[in-house]
């Protein structure tokens, strides 16, 4: 599932490496939302500042699970 990668235009990217993209979390505004670019976890994401729930992150960028 690459929901956040497909919606990067709705996030503020801080930096990118070969293994992840770090963004501002749209829920808590923390600077440590990481989206994996690694083959084994491509598209996985987690807020490392406040452990924001993934569903809240998806909803904050306008994605609804029922769509």
HELIX and SHEET records of a PDB file:
HELIX    1   1 UNK A    3  UNK A    6  1                                   4    
HELIX    2   2 UNK A    8  UNK A   10  5                                   3    
HELIX    3   3 UNK A   39  UNK A   41  5                                   3    
HELIX    4   4 UNK A   54  UNK A   60  1                                   7    
SHEET    1   A 4 UNK A  13  UNK A  16  0                                        
SHEET    2   A 4 UNK A  20  UNK A  23 -1                                        
SHEET    3   A 4 UNK A  33  UNK A  36 -1                                        
SHEET    4   A 4 UNK A  45  UNK A  47 -1                                        
END                                                                             
